[in-house]
Amino acid sequence: MAFLPEFLLGTFLGTPTWFWVAFLVLVALILVFDLGVFNRKNHEIGYRQSLTMSGIYVSLALLFGAWVWLARGREAGLDFYTAYVIEYSLSMDNIFMMSVIFAYFKIPRQYQHRVLFWGVLGVVLLRGAMITAGTALIHEFDWILLIFGAFLVYSGIKMLMTAEDEAETMENSRIVRFLEKNLRITRIIDSQAFFKLINSPKSGKPVRYATPLFLALITIELVDVIFAVDSIPAVFAITIDSFVVFTSNIFAVLGLRTLYFLLAAMVSQFRYLSPAVSIVLVFIGGKVFYSYIFDAKVDSLLSLCITLAVLGTGMILSVVRKDGKREEDAK
């Protein structure tokens, strides 16, 4: 490692600094490739392109997990895959909220990728800050994992027993009301711009107005923070390795954008996936208490297998029993 600059030879949150830098460079290259090759022009992303891009992002995550396995050992690799699967499954609710937000602000499909692209940059910074804070708290007060575990059990049970109407939530959203009250807003969407110069009705001079694209971007960022309150503790309950927590989160977020275009119209049909995610959250939360009480860690491979089995069962039931649901709806 003598060829590396001195500052890269140190550690950050228990992981070599050059690991972090290499990962952030990889993310930057992925985003540049995405914007510069796949989406150089504004266009409506179709099913085939969404499927191709989703396959690429999932493959990159799997390859990165293999590298984590080789570089940091079997347990770290399995923890990465488990965390990635859980983050990806928790993204389903996020996808549905995105579709509601885009519909509420009437964002044309050809501009939605731009909003999601810049949204990822904000998510990297916000989740990075939340994970850094979470890591510092856990290393200072290890009992805080019990709070995370209890929160996950509570969230899982709440998801099983309640179902919010996201469209109605948007109508009454404090976030939307705050933005609309405190920003100069135009409802005109004739380009991909987040801001637009419009002559002020008072002074007649050009004034910068926020377009619905900017409102959608900010709303998606803030909604992601709310969802991260569930997802980040779920990953910390699997591992306290901040590098695995951060990288699994970011790979799931990167894939979320392409998954949105692939599943936005179908996500509501996976009616058994949400209960499956709820069961996984309760299981992960229960693991924390088991580890704390018995001072024993549940094997990472077992955790991954249970997570995949529960989520897979939810998706299979959603597909198998889809026709039955249509018949019920028709009645």
PEJOJO-V620222 format. One record per residue. N is the residue number from 1. RES is the residue in three letters. PHI is phi in degrees with one decimal (999 if undefined). NEAR is the number of other ideal C-beta (glycine too) atoms within 12 Angstrom. D_FIRST is the distance of its C-alpha to the first C-alpha in whole Angstrom. Layout:
N:RES:PHI:NEAR:D_FIRST
N:RES:PHI:NEAR:D_FIRST
This chain:
1:MET:999:12:0
2:ALA:-63.6:7:4
3:PHE:-77.1:8:5
4:LEU:-81.5:15:6
5:PRO:-58.5:12:9
6:GLU:-59.2:11:10
7:PHE:-66.8:13:12
8:LEU:-81.7:20:9
9:LEU:-85.1:16:8
10:GLY:-83.6:18:11
11:THR:-126.6:15:14
12:PHE:-136.0:24:17
13:LEU:54.2:25:20
14:GLY:81.4:24:18
15:THR:-125.3:29:15
16:PRO:-51.3:21:11
17:THR:-58.8:22:12
18:TRP:-67.5:23:10
19:PHE:-60.7:32:12
20:TRP:-62.8:28:15
21:VAL:-62.9:21:14
22:ALA:-61.3:22:14
23:PHE:-66.5:34:17
24:LEU:-64.8:23:19
25:VAL:-64.7:15:18
26:LEU:-60.3:24:19
27:VAL:-61.4:32:22
28:ALA:-61.8:20:23
29:LEU:-64.3:17:23
30:ILE:-61.5:33:25
31:LEU:-68.0:29:28
32:VAL:-64.5:17:28
33:PHE:-62.7:20:28
34:ASP:-60.3:31:31
35:LEU:-74.5:24:33
36:GLY:-84.4:14:32
37:VAL:-112.2:16:33
38:PHE:-76.2:27:35
39:ASN:-135.1:28:37
40:ARG:-68.0:14:37
41:LYS:-119.9:15:41
42:ASN:-67.5:23:43
43:HIS:-157.9:18:44
44:GLU:-80.5:18:45
45:ILE:-75.2:32:43
46:GLY:-89.0:18:45
47:TYR:-61.9:17:44
48:ARG:-64.5:14:43
49:GLN:-65.7:21:40
50:SER:-61.7:32:39
51:LEU:-64.7:18:39
52:THR:-62.8:20:37
53:MET:-66.1:34:34
54:SER:-63.0:29:35
55:GLY:-61.3:18:34
56:ILE:-64.9:25:31
57:TYR:-66.2:37:29
58:VAL:-65.5:26:30
59:SER:-62.7:19:28
60:LEU:-62.2:29:25
61:ALA:-64.2:36:25
62:LEU:-65.0:23:26
63:LEU:-66.8:20:23
64:PHE:-65.7:37:21
65:GLY:-60.6:32:22
66:ALA:-63.9:19:22
67:TRP:-65.5:24:18
68:VAL:-58.6:37:18
69:TRP:-58.8:23:20
70:LEU:-70.1:14:18
71:ALA:-82.1:23:15
72:ARG:-124.7:25:17
73:GLY:105.3:17:20
74:ARG:-58.3:19:23
75:GLU:-63.1:24:25
76:ALA:-64.0:33:22
77:GLY:-64.0:30:23
78:LEU:-65.2:33:27
79:ASP:-62.8:40:27
80:PHE:-62.3:44:25
81:TYR:-64.0:38:28
82:THR:-63.4:43:31
83:ALA:-62.8:47:30
84:TYR:-63.7:45:29
85:VAL:-62.4:40:33
86:ILE:-65.8:45:34
87:GLU:-61.2:48:33
88:TYR:-64.6:41:34
89:SER:-70.7:41:38
90:LEU:-66.0:45:38
91:SER:-71.0:44:38
92:MET:-59.0:41:41
93:ASP:-63.4:35:43
94:ASN:-62.2:39:41
95:ILE:-62.1:42:42
96:PHE:-63.0:36:45
97:MET:-64.7:36:45
98:MET:-59.7:40:43
99:SER:-63.7:32:46
100:VAL:-66.6:31:49
101:ILE:-63.4:40:47
102:PHE:-63.4:37:47
103:ALA:-68.1:22:51
104:TYR:-62.9:28:52
105:PHE:-89.6:33:51
106:LYS:56.2:18:52
107:ILE:-84.5:33:49
108:PRO:-59.7:24:49
109:ARG:-60.3:25:47
110:GLN:-70.7:22:45
111:TYR:-104.6:32:44
112:GLN:-68.3:38:43
113:HIS:-61.9:36:39
114:ARG:-61.8:35:39
115:VAL:-61.5:37:39
116:LEU:-68.7:43:37
117:PHE:-61.1:38:34
118:TRP:-71.2:28:34
119:GLY:-63.4:38:35
120:VAL:-61.0:36:32
121:LEU:-60.7:30:30
122:GLY:-65.5:25:32
123:VAL:-63.9:40:31
124:VAL:-57.6:33:27
125:LEU:-69.1:22:28
126:LEU:-66.3:30:31
127:ARG:-69.7:38:29
128:GLY:-59.1:30:26
129:ALA:-65.5:19:28
130:MET:-66.3:30:30
131:ILE:-70.1:39:27
132:THR:-61.7:24:26
133:ALA:-64.2:21:29
134:GLY:-63.1:35:30
135:THR:-62.8:31:27
136:ALA:-61.6:19:28
137:LEU:-65.4:22:31
138:ILE:-65.5:30:30
139:HIS:-70.0:19:28
140:GLU:-85.6:13:31
141:PHE:-133.0:14:34
142:ASP:-65.6:18:33
143:TRP:-67.7:16:37
144:ILE:-64.1:24:36
145:LEU:-61.0:34:35
146:LEU:-64.5:25:39
147:ILE:-66.0:23:40
148:PHE:-58.8:38:38
149:GLY:-61.4:31:39
150:ALA:-63.7:24:43
151:PHE:-64.9:27:42
152:LEU:-66.3:39:41
153:VAL:-61.8:31:44
154:TYR:-61.4:23:46
155:SER:-62.9:34:45
156:GLY:-63.2:33:45
157:ILE:-65.3:19:49
158:LYS:-63.2:21:49
159:MET:-62.7:27:48
160:LEU:-69.7:21:50
161:MET:-99.7:14:53
162:THR:-128.5:14:53
163:ALA:-144.3:17:53
164:GLU:-83.6:19:52
165:ASP:-89.2:14:54
166:GLU:-62.5:26:51
167:ALA:-62.8:18:53
168:GLU:-67.2:12:55
169:THR:-60.5:22:52
170:MET:-63.0:29:51
171:GLU:-61.3:16:55
172:ASN:-107.0:14:55
173:SER:-66.7:26:51
174:ARG:-67.8:17:51
175:ILE:-59.7:29:48
176:VAL:-64.3:27:50
177:ARG:-61.7:15:53
178:PHE:-64.4:15:51
179:LEU:-63.2:27:49
180:GLU:-68.6:23:52
181:LYS:-84.4:12:54
182:ASN:-108.3:14:52
183:LEU:-120.2:23:50
184:ARG:-76.7:23:53
185:ILE:-125.0:28:52
186:THR:-114.8:28:54
187:ARG:-91.4:18:54
188:ILE:-76.2:17:54
189:ILE:-125.7:30:51
190:ASP:-126.6:16:52
191:SER:-162.1:18:48
192:GLN:-90.3:28:44
193:ALA:-71.9:24:44
194:PHE:-83.7:27:44
195:PHE:-132.5:23:46
196:LYS:-142.7:24:49
197:LEU:-83.5:17:51
198:ILE:-133.4:23:55
199:ASN:-63.0:14:58
200:SER:-68.1:14:59
201:PRO:-65.4:11:62
202:LYS:-90.2:9:63
203:SER:-95.7:9:62
204:GLY:79.8:9:62
205:LYS:-90.9:11:58
206:PRO:-61.8:13:55
207:VAL:-128.6:19:53
208:ARG:-80.5:19:50
209:TYR:-113.3:25:51
210:ALA:-78.9:29:48
211:THR:-91.4:34:49
212:PRO:-58.1:37:49
213:LEU:-63.1:40:45
214:PHE:-68.1:32:44
215:LEU:-61.7:38:46
216:ALA:-64.0:40:44
217:LEU:-60.6:37:41
218:ILE:-64.1:32:41
219:THR:-63.3:37:43
220:ILE:-63.4:45:41
221:GLU:-61.1:33:38
222:LEU:-70.4:26:40
223:VAL:-64.3:37:41
224:ASP:-62.9:41:37
225:VAL:-61.2:24:37
226:ILE:-63.4:26:40
227:PHE:-67.4:35:39
228:ALA:-65.2:36:35
229:VAL:-61.5:23:37
230:ASP:-85.2:38:38
231:SER:-73.0:46:35
232:ILE:-67.5:45:32
233:PRO:-58.6:40:34
234:ALA:-62.0:47:34
235:VAL:-75.0:49:31
236:PHE:-62.2:45:30
237:ALA:-71.6:46:33
238:ILE:-87.7:47:31
239:THR:-153.0:46:27
240:ILE:-102.5:34:26
241:ASP:-73.2:34:23
242:SER:-61.6:36:23
243:PHE:-67.3:39:20
244:VAL:-67.0:42:22
245:VAL:-60.3:44:25
246:PHE:-68.0:45:24
247:THR:-66.9:43:23
248:SER:-65.5:44:26
249:ASN:-61.2:47:28
250:ILE:-68.5:44:26
251:PHE:-63.1:44:27
252:ALA:-65.5:46:30
253:VAL:-67.0:46:31
254:LEU:-59.3:43:30
255:GLY:-72.8:39:32
256:LEU:-62.0:45:35
257:ARG:-63.1:43:36
258:THR:-74.1:42:36
259:LEU:-63.2:37:38
260:TYR:-59.9:39:40
261:PHE:-68.1:37:42
262:LEU:-82.3:28:42
263:LEU:-117.0:32:44
264:ALA:-53.3:32:45
265:ALA:-81.9:19:49
266:MET:-110.5:23:48
267:VAL:-59.4:29:46
268:SER:-67.6:25:50
269:GLN:-79.8:24:51
270:PHE:-85.8:32:48
271:ARG:-72.8:27:50
272:TYR:-95.4:27:49
273:LEU:-73.9:34:46
274:SER:-61.6:35:46
275:PRO:-60.9:29:48
276:ALA:-64.6:34:45
277:VAL:-61.4:41:42
278:SER:-60.0:34:44
279:ILE:-63.7:30:44
280:VAL:-63.3:46:41
281:LEU:-61.2:41:40
282:VAL:-63.9:32:43
283:PHE:-62.1:34:41
284:ILE:-64.1:46:38
285:GLY:-62.1:35:39
286:GLY:-63.3:27:41
287:LYS:-59.5:37:38
288:VAL:-61.2:37:37
289:PHE:-66.9:25:40
290:TYR:-60.4:23:40
291:SER:-64.8:26:37
292:TYR:-72.4:23:38
293:ILE:-73.0:12:41
294:PHE:-100.1:12:40
295:ASP:51.4:9:37
296:ALA:-143.1:11:36
297:LYS:-93.8:22:33
298:VAL:-65.3:28:35
299:ASP:-55.6:19:33
300:SER:-62.0:30:31
301:LEU:-65.4:19:32
302:LEU:-63.4:19:36
303:SER:-60.8:35:35
304:LEU:-63.6:33:34
305:CYS:-64.5:19:37
306:ILE:-64.9:27:39
307:THR:-60.7:40:38
308:LEU:-64.1:26:38
309:ALA:-65.0:19:41
310:VAL:-67.0:32:43
311:LEU:-66.8:36:42
312:GLY:-62.8:22:42
313:THR:-62.8:23:46
314:GLY:-61.2:28:46
315:MET:-70.9:30:46
316:ILE:-64.3:18:48
317:LEU:-61.4:22:51
318:SER:-62.5:28:50
319:VAL:-75.9:19:51
320:VAL:-65.9:16:54
321:ARG:-98.7:19:56
322:LYS:-65.0:20:55
323:ASP:-63.2:13:59
324:GLY:-62.4:16:60
325:LYS:-65.9:19:59
326:ARG:-62.8:12:60
327:GLU:-65.0:10:64
328:GLU:-64.8:11:64
329:ASP:-63.1:12:63
330:ALA:-65.5:8:66
331:LYS:-69.8:7:68
